[in-house]
Amino acid sequence: ESEEEMEILLDNYPEAIECVEDEGKWFVQYTDYTAYPR
């Protein structure tokens, strides 16, 4: 399910290069390495 969630996050943030889970919260990391909370 985590892969599906990651795909959904990537769909919501097309510019995202990596999705990381920190302390139970999803963040989308852009090419400028700025993490945005979902």
GICORGI-V967057 format. One record per residue. N is the residue number from 1. SS is DSSP state (H for helix, E for strand, L for the rest). PSI is psi in degrees with one decimal (none if undefined). OMEGA is omega in whole degrees, 0 to 359 (* if undefined). Layout:
BEGIN
{{N & SS & PSI & OMEGA} {N & SS & PSI & OMEGA}}
END
This chain:
BEGIN
{{1 & L & -30.9 & 181} {2 & H & -35.4 & 178} {3 & H & -39.6 & 179} {4 & H & -41.8 & 179} {5 & H & -39.9 & 180} {6 & H & -40.6 & 179} {7 & H & -39.8 & 179} {8 & H & -43.0 & 179} {9 & H & -42.0 & 179} {10 & H & -33.0 & 177} {11 & H & -37.9 & 181} {12 & H & -29.9 & 180} {13 & L & 84.4 & 185} {14 & L & -24.8 & 182} {15 & L & -4.4 & 184} {16 & L & 137.1 & 178} {17 & L & -18.3 & 182} {18 & E & 142.0 & 175} {19 & E & 128.8 & 181} {20 & E & 147.6 & 178} {21 & E & 118.2 & 182} {22 & E & 118.2 & 178} {23 & L & 38.9 & 176} {24 & L & 3.2 & 180} {25 & E & 138.3 & 180} {26 & E & 137.5 & 175} {27 & E & 147.5 & 176} {28 & E & 124.7 & 183} {29 & E & 120.9 & 180} {30 & L & 176.0 & 183} {31 & L & -22.7 & 178} {32 & L & 9.8 & 176} {33 & L & 25.8 & 175} {34 & L & 126.9 & 183} {35 & E & 130.0 & 178} {36 & E & 126.4 & 177} {37 & E & 143.7 & 182} {38 & L & none & *}}
END
